[in-house]
Amino acid sequence: MRIEFPNSTRAVVSWNQPLLRIGSDSDNDVVLAAGQVAPHHLRISLDKRGWVLDVLPDATRIYVNARPVRERAILRAGDTLSVGDCRMLLCADETPVARTSPDMPEQERCTVALRAVAGPLSGQVLPLADRLELGPQGRIPLDLPQGEPATVTIFWRDGQLRMESSQPVDGRYPVRVNGVAVQQTVLLPDDQIGIGMHRFVIDAPGLAPEPEIVLPPDPVPLPEDTAGPRGEVWWLIATAAVLALGIALLLLLHAH
């Protein structure tokens, strides 16, 4: 992932390790001003769930997309992390501009929705049929600081889910997909669209790749399965029984 510092001259931080430590001590991977954070303030680790943020002991409260986090949170590309006066934008390494997606049959498009996870619309689920427009001309308004107008349109074209925006990439409030500023792109499941304080996640189970089918391992053969044909096994059992009976008779005669 990449960490950008909005409205700051600080250089972008690239990180591809399983653990990222942030604090004011020099042994952290990202060192912030001592007046803003604790010596060891937080860590971000990578596991099967994705990026997991842990607030360390003695650290003050931090915010993810303006929501307070006291102990732990699951992060995704496009989230804004606020620690004191420092703001960090988590960005995906790959740009979404040139990517493609599999065609989705028309009958499955009703399963696609835009889920608001932060901002004034948080908690709402906006279903998408053929087209969904956010902004002054659409049915869903987008409130931005200073009343700046913005339009974001999500629609189907040639079997692909696409997004276009009126916001310039170098504007004050560009539209970002997974943290990367774009004006148009193909959308994929779990993409996060951000503009200003708004955050939306694409719920599109029909576009998700089919889960890999894992076949169970071959069963361990039993001894009788490898001993030969069933008839041969019963012949051995019968022979053993006859021998046991003969030995028992010999012992009985010897005793008399």
Backbone bond lengths (Angstrom), bond angles and torsions (degrees), N, CA, C in turn:
res aa  C-N    CA-C-N  psi(-1)  N-CA   C-N-CA  omega(-1)  CA-C   N-CA-C  phi
1 M - - - 1.454 - - 1.528 109.55 -
2 R 1.338 114.47 163.91 1.453 121.50 174.36 1.526 108.76 -117.92
3 I 1.321 115.73 144.69 1.465 121.21 177.32 1.516 107.96 -116.46
4 E 1.335 115.77 116.53 1.457 121.45 175.48 1.517 109.51 -102.70
5 F 1.325 115.47 153.44 1.458 122.07 -179.48 1.530 107.50 -116.80
6 P 1.361 118.36 92.83 1.464 120.85 -176.37 1.528 111.72 -59.60
7 N 1.332 114.66 143.78 1.467 121.90 178.49 1.519 112.13 56.58
8 S 1.313 116.47 35.70 1.457 121.90 179.93 1.523 108.64 -142.44
9 T 1.321 115.37 152.35 1.472 120.14 177.38 1.525 111.44 -87.66
10 R 1.312 116.87 2.68 1.456 119.80 -178.51 1.523 110.63 -67.05
11 A 1.328 116.50 141.21 1.458 122.08 -177.08 1.520 111.15 -70.04
12 V 1.318 115.43 152.81 1.463 122.39 177.18 1.533 109.37 -67.05
13 V 1.313 116.20 139.64 1.461 121.93 178.46 1.527 108.42 -105.96
14 S 1.328 117.01 125.31 1.466 122.03 174.65 1.518 108.71 -101.86
15 W 1.343 115.63 137.17 1.464 119.15 -176.10 1.520 109.60 -143.90
16 N 1.342 116.55 127.79 1.464 120.94 179.97 1.531 112.30 -132.17
17 Q 1.339 115.91 24.40 1.457 120.80 178.76 1.534 109.30 -100.22
18 P 1.347 118.02 165.35 1.469 119.63 -178.17 1.519 114.33 -76.51
19 L 1.335 118.73 -8.02 1.463 120.65 -178.20 1.517 109.91 -141.83
20 L 1.342 116.03 132.56 1.467 122.77 177.66 1.516 107.77 -125.28
21 R 1.347 116.81 126.38 1.459 122.10 -178.86 1.525 109.26 -112.39
22 I 1.327 115.21 135.54 1.465 121.22 -177.27 1.524 108.86 -129.14
23 G 1.317 116.76 131.71 1.461 122.86 178.91 1.515 109.93 178.31
24 S 1.337 115.65 -171.33 1.468 119.42 -177.67 1.521 113.29 -92.93
25 D 1.334 118.72 -17.26 1.461 120.44 178.53 1.526 110.49 -70.73
26 S 1.319 115.17 151.32 1.467 120.15 -176.28 1.520 113.35 -70.29
27 D 1.343 118.45 -13.79 1.466 119.31 -179.50 1.530 112.23 -85.21
28 N 1.344 118.20 3.12 1.466 121.33 176.74 1.522 110.04 -80.62
29 D 1.320 114.93 159.03 1.465 120.21 176.72 1.523 111.60 -75.89
30 V 1.328 116.97 -34.57 1.464 122.66 172.83 1.519 106.78 -122.87
31 V 1.328 116.16 116.14 1.462 121.69 -176.40 1.522 108.72 -101.14
32 L 1.355 115.30 124.29 1.454 122.10 177.96 1.528 110.06 -111.93
33 A 1.309 115.68 168.23 1.457 120.74 -176.65 1.526 110.74 -61.57
34 A 1.335 116.29 140.48 1.463 121.36 -176.01 1.521 112.08 -62.54
35 G 1.312 117.60 -30.17 1.459 119.35 179.82 1.513 113.88 -72.73
36 Q 1.324 117.18 -12.02 1.466 121.45 -175.97 1.527 112.99 -100.27
37 V 1.314 117.23 -33.04 1.467 119.87 -170.63 1.522 110.14 -137.35
38 A 1.321 114.71 165.59 1.456 121.56 174.58 1.526 109.39 -75.90
39 P 1.345 117.41 163.70 1.474 119.48 178.48 1.532 112.47 -52.83
40 H 1.319 116.97 -41.72 1.464 121.56 174.21 1.530 106.04 -130.10
41 H 1.317 115.76 100.04 1.459 120.72 -166.68 1.532 112.79 -94.58
42 L 1.318 116.82 -47.28 1.464 119.69 -177.41 1.514 109.49 -155.52
43 R 1.327 114.45 166.08 1.458 120.71 173.88 1.523 108.64 -140.07
44 I 1.317 114.72 149.93 1.456 122.20 176.45 1.518 107.27 -121.42
45 S 1.325 116.74 119.79 1.464 121.40 -178.47 1.519 109.49 -116.74
46 L 1.306 115.39 157.45 1.458 122.42 -179.74 1.517 109.21 -110.36
47 D 1.348 115.86 124.22 1.453 120.36 173.61 1.522 108.48 -139.33
48 K 1.326 117.72 -166.55 1.461 121.27 -174.99 1.523 112.50 -64.99
49 R 1.333 117.61 -19.16 1.463 120.71 177.41 1.519 112.25 -83.15
50 G 1.329 117.22 -17.01 1.458 121.79 -175.50 1.511 110.35 119.12
51 W 1.339 116.59 -143.80 1.462 121.66 178.65 1.522 108.94 -85.68
52 V 1.332 115.77 127.05 1.463 121.49 -178.86 1.529 108.51 -118.67
53 L 1.327 116.06 123.14 1.457 122.03 179.36 1.518 109.31 -96.10
54 D 1.322 116.86 131.35 1.466 123.07 174.86 1.515 108.96 -121.95
55 V 1.344 116.27 126.22 1.460 121.83 174.74 1.518 107.29 -84.44
56 L 1.326 117.84 124.76 1.457 122.13 -175.03 1.526 110.89 -82.90
57 P 1.343 117.62 160.10 1.465 120.62 -179.95 1.532 111.60 -57.37
58 D 1.339 115.17 147.19 1.474 123.80 178.20 1.523 112.64 70.99
59 A 1.326 118.60 6.50 1.459 120.64 177.61 1.528 109.56 -90.09
60 T 1.306 116.00 145.25 1.458 120.31 175.39 1.524 110.01 -74.65
61 R 1.304 115.37 166.89 1.461 120.55 -177.62 1.521 110.60 -62.68
62 I 1.317 115.58 142.12 1.455 121.39 174.94 1.527 108.14 -117.99
63 Y 1.341 116.21 169.91 1.452 121.09 -175.14 1.527 109.78 -130.00
64 V 1.326 115.11 138.54 1.462 121.95 172.90 1.524 106.65 -118.24
65 N 1.330 116.20 116.18 1.464 121.13 -176.02 1.526 111.00 52.58
66 A 1.343 115.31 43.59 1.473 124.39 176.73 1.526 113.21 71.44
67 R 1.316 118.69 7.56 1.456 121.54 177.27 1.523 109.68 -104.90
68 P 1.348 117.45 132.73 1.467 119.07 -177.73 1.519 112.73 -68.60
69 V 1.317 115.17 141.98 1.468 121.89 175.56 1.518 106.98 -125.08
70 R 1.318 116.09 123.49 1.464 119.95 -178.14 1.526 112.70 -97.50
71 E 1.320 117.38 -34.57 1.458 119.30 -175.85 1.521 112.84 -128.86
72 R 1.341 117.80 -55.96 1.465 119.84 -171.71 1.519 109.80 -150.13
73 A 1.335 115.23 150.52 1.467 120.70 176.45 1.515 108.78 -155.18
74 I 1.333 115.75 149.40 1.458 122.59 172.78 1.529 107.58 -89.70
75 L 1.316 116.67 127.96 1.459 121.84 -177.99 1.520 110.25 -104.96
76 R 1.332 115.07 157.10 1.460 120.98 173.25 1.520 108.02 -139.68
77 A 1.326 115.11 158.30 1.461 120.11 178.43 1.526 109.27 -58.22
78 G 1.331 116.32 131.36 1.451 122.19 -177.63 1.504 112.82 107.43
79 D 1.336 118.33 -11.75 1.462 121.01 178.17 1.529 110.61 -71.80
80 T 1.335 115.38 148.66 1.453 122.11 173.57 1.517 108.37 -107.82
81 L 1.318 116.20 125.73 1.460 123.46 -178.36 1.519 108.89 -107.61
82 S 1.328 117.41 123.64 1.470 122.33 -178.97 1.517 109.66 -113.48
83 V 1.331 115.85 123.15 1.459 122.90 178.48 1.524 106.43 -128.35
84 G 1.318 117.31 109.22 1.461 119.34 -172.96 1.520 109.46 61.37
85 D 1.336 116.15 -128.40 1.465 121.10 176.99 1.524 112.52 -92.37
86 C 1.319 117.83 1.35 1.466 121.57 -177.50 1.526 109.91 -92.54
87 R 1.327 115.72 131.88 1.459 121.77 176.78 1.517 108.96 -115.87
88 M 1.324 115.38 132.35 1.455 121.77 -179.06 1.513 109.19 -125.11
89 L 1.315 116.99 130.47 1.456 122.94 178.47 1.522 108.86 -104.61
90 L 1.329 117.12 121.88 1.458 122.00 179.70 1.525 108.59 -87.32
91 C 1.319 116.67 123.33 1.470 121.88 -174.72 1.527 110.36 -122.42
92 A 1.323 114.36 145.96 1.464 119.62 173.70 1.524 109.30 -70.09
93 D 1.317 116.63 151.57 1.463 120.68 179.67 1.521 111.60 -70.37
94 E 1.333 116.89 -37.62 1.460 120.04 -175.55 1.526 109.80 -91.29
95 T 1.322 116.27 143.64 1.461 121.18 175.37 1.519 109.63 -82.36
96 P 1.333 118.59 139.27 1.465 120.39 -178.07 1.520 114.13 -84.86
97 V 1.324 118.62 2.32 1.463 121.06 -169.94 1.526 111.82 -66.07
98 A 1.313 118.37 -47.45 1.465 121.29 -170.84 1.521 113.82 -97.69
99 R 1.304 119.40 9.62 1.454 120.40 -175.25 1.529 111.31 -81.93
100 T 1.320 115.91 167.65 1.456 122.52 178.02 1.525 108.75 -128.47
101 S 1.315 115.44 171.91 1.462 120.45 177.14 1.513 108.42 -143.86
102 P 1.337 118.02 157.27 1.468 120.06 177.83 1.524 110.72 -66.32
103 D 1.326 116.32 148.77 1.459 120.41 176.42 1.522 109.97 -66.29
104 M 1.325 114.91 140.81 1.453 120.01 179.59 1.518 109.32 -109.54
105 P 1.334 118.33 126.34 1.470 120.73 178.82 1.522 110.84 -57.77
106 E 1.312 115.84 144.67 1.462 120.99 -175.40 1.518 112.12 -59.68
107 Q 1.324 118.14 -34.44 1.452 120.22 -176.64 1.529 112.58 -70.15
108 E 1.337 118.09 -14.31 1.457 120.91 -179.21 1.529 112.79 -99.91
109 R 1.309 118.24 -0.64 1.462 119.90 -174.76 1.526 112.87 -71.49
110 C 1.322 117.70 -17.55 1.456 119.73 179.81 1.517 112.03 -69.19
111 T 1.330 117.70 -11.71 1.464 120.13 -179.37 1.523 112.33 -85.88
112 V 1.327 119.17 -1.03 1.469 122.34 -176.95 1.523 109.55 -91.86
113 A 1.325 116.07 136.94 1.460 121.16 179.12 1.518 109.43 -148.25
114 L 1.326 114.56 159.59 1.457 123.19 176.44 1.527 106.65 -107.30
115 R 1.338 116.71 118.39 1.461 120.84 -176.99 1.523 109.80 -106.67
116 A 1.327 116.30 118.98 1.470 121.36 -179.59 1.526 109.14 -79.87
117 V 1.341 116.73 120.15 1.460 120.95 -176.93 1.523 112.39 -110.96
118 A 1.328 118.45 -8.16 1.466 121.42 177.37 1.520 108.33 -159.65
119 G 1.329 115.58 154.47 1.449 120.03 179.85 1.524 112.13 99.68
120 P 1.337 117.46 -176.39 1.464 121.36 -176.84 1.526 114.85 -59.16
121 L 1.325 117.48 -26.25 1.467 120.92 -178.46 1.526 112.63 -94.61
122 S 1.323 117.33 8.92 1.461 121.37 -174.20 1.528 111.67 -53.56
123 G 1.324 115.44 134.45 1.455 121.83 179.55 1.513 113.64 96.62
124 Q 1.327 117.99 -15.71 1.458 120.35 179.67 1.535 110.72 -83.86
125 V 1.312 115.16 147.26 1.463 122.14 174.51 1.524 107.37 -117.61
126 L 1.331 116.42 119.50 1.458 122.01 -174.71 1.524 108.58 -106.22
127 P 1.337 118.13 105.12 1.473 119.97 -179.68 1.520 111.35 -68.07
128 L 1.314 115.00 147.39 1.457 121.29 -179.50 1.524 108.93 -118.18
129 A 1.313 116.36 120.86 1.457 120.91 174.40 1.521 108.53 -94.55
130 D 1.318 117.18 -89.96 1.459 121.12 176.76 1.527 111.63 -102.72
131 R 1.347 116.30 -29.85 1.464 119.23 -172.57 1.530 109.20 -158.60
132 L 1.318 116.11 139.44 1.458 122.02 176.83 1.527 108.00 -136.13
133 E 1.327 116.43 122.88 1.465 121.26 -177.43 1.515 109.41 -116.70
134 L 1.327 115.73 126.61 1.460 122.64 176.30 1.521 108.13 -108.01
135 G 1.342 116.65 130.43 1.455 119.10 179.37 1.510 112.26 138.20
136 P 1.329 117.60 -170.55 1.470 121.68 -174.68 1.523 113.73 -57.70
137 Q 1.344 117.48 -37.83 1.458 120.38 -177.10 1.526 112.68 -89.84
138 G 1.308 117.78 -9.28 1.453 120.90 -178.24 1.517 111.80 -96.41
139 R 1.340 114.89 176.06 1.458 118.69 -178.67 1.524 112.50 -81.71
140 I 1.338 117.77 -11.14 1.461 122.30 179.03 1.527 108.55 -114.46
141 P 1.331 119.42 113.47 1.469 120.58 -179.46 1.527 111.71 -73.87
142 L 1.322 115.92 155.95 1.461 122.73 174.43 1.529 107.84 -121.93
143 D 1.313 116.23 107.48 1.461 120.05 179.63 1.523 109.25 -85.41
144 L 1.336 116.19 121.27 1.455 122.20 177.21 1.516 108.97 -123.41
145 P 1.341 118.10 155.23 1.463 120.51 178.36 1.527 112.01 -55.21
146 Q 1.342 115.09 146.50 1.462 122.69 -178.97 1.538 112.58 59.41
147 G 1.330 115.79 18.98 1.454 119.78 177.27 1.509 114.51 63.27
148 E 1.325 117.33 25.27 1.466 120.34 -178.93 1.527 110.40 -62.63
149 P 1.325 117.77 128.58 1.472 119.33 -179.82 1.528 111.24 -75.00
150 A 1.306 115.16 146.80 1.472 120.63 177.38 1.509 108.65 -155.63
151 T 1.312 116.11 143.34 1.456 122.05 178.18 1.520 109.06 -129.27
152 V 1.324 115.52 129.10 1.460 122.11 176.01 1.523 106.71 -125.09
153 T 1.317 116.49 125.10 1.464 121.70 -178.15 1.515 109.63 -120.04
154 I 1.330 115.33 130.03 1.467 121.77 177.34 1.525 106.92 -118.07
155 F 1.317 116.75 129.00 1.461 119.97 -171.85 1.525 110.05 -154.89
156 W 1.339 114.56 168.78 1.459 121.59 176.76 1.523 109.51 -98.68
157 R 1.324 114.88 137.33 1.459 120.46 173.77 1.522 108.25 -147.68
158 D 1.326 115.64 123.42 1.468 121.77 178.68 1.527 111.70 54.00
159 G 1.341 115.96 39.62 1.452 120.39 176.89 1.511 115.17 77.69
160 Q 1.335 117.97 4.47 1.462 121.87 179.88 1.526 110.25 -115.60
161 L 1.337 115.32 146.42 1.456 121.44 176.61 1.528 108.13 -87.06
162 R 1.333 116.31 124.40 1.452 120.88 -173.76 1.521 111.06 -127.81
163 M 1.330 115.42 160.76 1.448 122.36 178.22 1.519 109.57 -133.11
164 E 1.331 116.84 136.35 1.461 122.61 173.37 1.517 108.45 -133.13
165 S 1.331 115.36 148.61 1.460 120.59 -177.49 1.511 110.26 -137.60
166 S 1.332 115.34 152.24 1.461 121.03 174.89 1.515 112.08 -85.00
167 Q 1.328 117.52 -8.32 1.454 121.21 -175.82 1.527 111.45 -80.23
168 P 1.331 117.64 129.71 1.476 119.00 175.50 1.521 110.78 -69.06
169 V 1.315 115.54 149.42 1.467 120.55 -178.64 1.520 111.51 -61.94
170 D 1.342 116.85 -33.78 1.461 120.05 -178.11 1.526 112.11 -97.15
171 G 1.323 118.85 17.33 1.452 122.03 178.63 1.516 112.24 -79.19
172 R 1.325 115.49 -178.94 1.469 119.54 -179.58 1.516 111.79 -69.94
173 Y 1.320 117.39 -34.87 1.458 121.22 -177.78 1.532 109.97 -130.86
174 P 1.308 116.69 71.90 1.472 118.80 178.48 1.522 110.76 -71.18
175 V 1.308 115.89 156.24 1.463 120.07 171.83 1.524 108.14 -79.36
176 R 1.307 115.49 132.88 1.462 120.57 -179.22 1.524 109.58 -120.55
177 V 1.307 115.41 135.84 1.463 121.80 172.71 1.517 106.99 -111.76
178 N 1.329 115.89 114.89 1.474 122.28 -175.86 1.530 111.19 56.93
179 G 1.339 115.20 34.36 1.448 121.13 176.60 1.512 115.13 90.10
180 V 1.336 118.53 -10.17 1.458 122.69 -176.38 1.528 108.57 -99.04
181 A 1.340 117.72 126.93 1.460 122.24 -178.82 1.522 110.33 -71.12
182 V 1.333 116.34 126.76 1.468 122.22 179.97 1.528 108.56 -143.87
183 Q 1.332 115.70 158.61 1.457 120.58 171.27 1.518 111.70 -104.60
184 Q 1.320 116.85 -27.10 1.460 120.56 176.25 1.519 109.02 -153.69
185 T 1.332 115.17 147.15 1.459 120.14 -179.39 1.511 109.73 -169.70
186 V 1.318 115.59 165.22 1.466 122.73 169.46 1.527 107.78 -82.11
187 L 1.318 116.78 139.20 1.456 121.66 179.79 1.518 110.79 -102.98
188 L 1.331 115.56 146.66 1.456 122.98 178.99 1.524 109.22 -125.82
189 P 1.336 118.11 162.87 1.469 120.19 177.98 1.522 111.64 -56.36
190 D 1.341 115.97 140.48 1.466 124.91 176.89 1.522 113.14 73.97
191 D 1.332 118.76 3.65 1.461 119.68 171.15 1.523 109.18 -59.43
192 Q 1.327 115.73 144.25 1.459 120.39 174.64 1.529 108.81 -110.78
193 I 1.328 115.64 122.48 1.461 122.17 176.26 1.515 107.96 -99.51
194 G 1.324 116.80 127.15 1.454 121.22 -179.92 1.514 111.37 -127.44
195 I 1.326 115.57 137.52 1.456 121.37 172.59 1.526 107.23 -149.20
196 G 1.320 116.47 119.65 1.452 119.88 -173.99 1.511 110.02 60.24
197 M 1.343 115.79 -128.24 1.464 120.39 178.90 1.520 113.28 -87.87
198 H 1.317 117.52 -3.92 1.459 122.19 -176.78 1.531 110.73 -81.98
199 R 1.340 115.66 141.42 1.455 122.60 173.46 1.526 108.26 -137.79
200 F 1.335 115.83 127.62 1.465 121.93 178.38 1.519 108.56 -128.06
201 V 1.332 115.97 141.32 1.462 121.90 177.63 1.526 108.44 -114.99
202 I 1.335 115.98 136.33 1.454 121.87 179.07 1.526 109.38 -80.93
203 D 1.337 116.48 116.29 1.464 121.89 172.24 1.526 107.25 -100.01
204 A 1.313 116.27 108.47 1.473 120.45 -177.03 1.521 109.29 -144.70
205 P 1.349 117.41 75.11 1.474 119.08 -177.51 1.516 113.37 -60.95
206 G 1.339 117.99 -28.09 1.456 119.42 179.89 1.510 113.80 -70.53
207 L 1.349 117.04 -21.14 1.459 121.39 178.82 1.520 112.48 -90.38
208 A 1.333 116.47 -12.27 1.459 119.59 -178.95 1.518 109.90 -70.85
209 P 1.328 117.79 144.98 1.468 119.94 178.49 1.515 111.07 -63.90
210 E 1.328 115.50 148.04 1.454 120.33 178.40 1.531 109.39 -63.20
211 P 1.353 116.93 137.54 1.468 118.07 178.05 1.521 111.50 -62.96
212 E 1.301 114.88 142.87 1.464 119.68 179.62 1.514 110.25 -69.29
213 I 1.321 115.97 130.14 1.462 121.38 179.81 1.522 108.54 -85.28
214 V 1.325 115.30 118.56 1.466 120.95 -179.96 1.516 108.03 -102.24
215 L 1.320 116.53 115.87 1.459 121.05 179.52 1.523 110.10 -75.75
216 P 1.336 117.61 142.88 1.470 119.31 178.29 1.518 109.92 -66.39
217 P 1.316 117.17 150.79 1.474 119.26 179.09 1.515 110.89 -65.48
218 D 1.337 115.52 154.77 1.460 120.63 178.09 1.521 109.70 -60.87
219 P 1.335 118.37 135.55 1.468 120.33 179.63 1.522 111.50 -64.67
220 V 1.331 115.13 147.42 1.467 120.40 177.94 1.522 108.38 -72.16
221 P 1.334 118.39 125.09 1.479 119.99 -177.90 1.511 111.52 -65.77
222 L 1.327 115.70 142.12 1.461 121.80 176.45 1.522 109.48 -80.56
223 P 1.338 116.99 157.20 1.477 119.46 -178.86 1.518 112.96 -56.61
224 E 1.358 117.07 -39.07 1.458 118.15 -178.72 1.515 112.02 -70.13
225 D 1.374 116.30 -21.00 1.462 118.76 178.33 1.523 111.61 -74.40
226 T 1.325 116.75 -26.03 1.465 120.68 -177.87 1.527 112.31 -101.00
227 A 1.329 117.57 -2.51 1.466 119.87 -175.65 1.518 112.18 -79.79
228 G 1.317 117.46 -15.73 1.456 119.65 -178.88 1.505 110.34 131.71
229 P 1.363 117.34 -169.00 1.462 121.20 179.08 1.514 111.12 -61.80
230 R 1.368 115.06 156.13 1.455 120.10 -178.32 1.526 111.82 -56.97
231 G 1.352 117.14 -38.56 1.458 119.74 179.91 1.514 112.50 -61.56
232 E 1.334 116.41 -38.72 1.461 120.71 178.84 1.517 110.97 -64.37
233 V 1.305 117.40 -38.33 1.467 120.71 179.37 1.526 109.91 -63.96
234 W 1.350 117.53 -46.58 1.461 119.74 -179.45 1.539 110.74 -65.19
235 W 1.309 118.47 -34.47 1.468 121.57 177.47 1.524 110.45 -62.35
236 L 1.351 116.76 -40.51 1.460 120.00 178.36 1.521 111.04 -66.00
237 I 1.352 116.11 -40.34 1.458 119.33 179.22 1.536 110.58 -63.88
238 A 1.349 115.41 -42.50 1.480 119.12 -179.74 1.532 111.25 -64.93
239 T 1.331 117.19 -40.81 1.466 121.28 178.86 1.521 111.04 -61.80
240 A 1.350 115.75 -42.80 1.459 119.72 179.54 1.522 110.82 -63.71
241 A 1.338 116.93 -37.80 1.463 120.08 -179.99 1.527 110.89 -66.67
242 V 1.341 117.23 -42.00 1.468 120.97 178.85 1.522 110.93 -63.14
243 L 1.325 117.12 -42.94 1.469 120.38 178.99 1.522 110.89 -62.48
244 A 1.328 116.05 -42.11 1.471 119.26 179.99 1.529 110.40 -63.55
245 L 1.341 116.26 -40.34 1.466 119.51 179.23 1.525 110.84 -66.20
246 G 1.342 117.73 -40.18 1.456 120.56 178.81 1.523 111.75 -63.51
247 I 1.318 117.66 -42.61 1.470 121.04 179.40 1.513 110.05 -63.46
248 A 1.362 116.50 -40.39 1.467 119.56 179.96 1.525 110.87 -63.37
249 L 1.341 118.94 -39.83 1.458 122.05 179.40 1.509 111.68 -66.62
250 L 1.332 117.72 -41.17 1.460 121.25 177.91 1.526 110.76 -61.00
251 L 1.321 117.21 -43.35 1.472 120.27 178.62 1.513 111.27 -64.15
252 L 1.348 115.91 -36.67 1.472 118.65 -179.77 1.505 111.53 -68.57
253 L 1.358 118.82 -43.10 1.459 122.02 177.58 1.520 111.19 -64.51
254 H 1.304 117.94 -39.25 1.460 120.97 -179.83 1.515 111.06 -65.58
255 A 1.300 115.98 -32.49 1.459 119.02 -179.54 1.520 110.95 -70.10
256 H 1.338 117.59 -29.30 1.463 119.91 177.92 1.514 111.28 -87.88
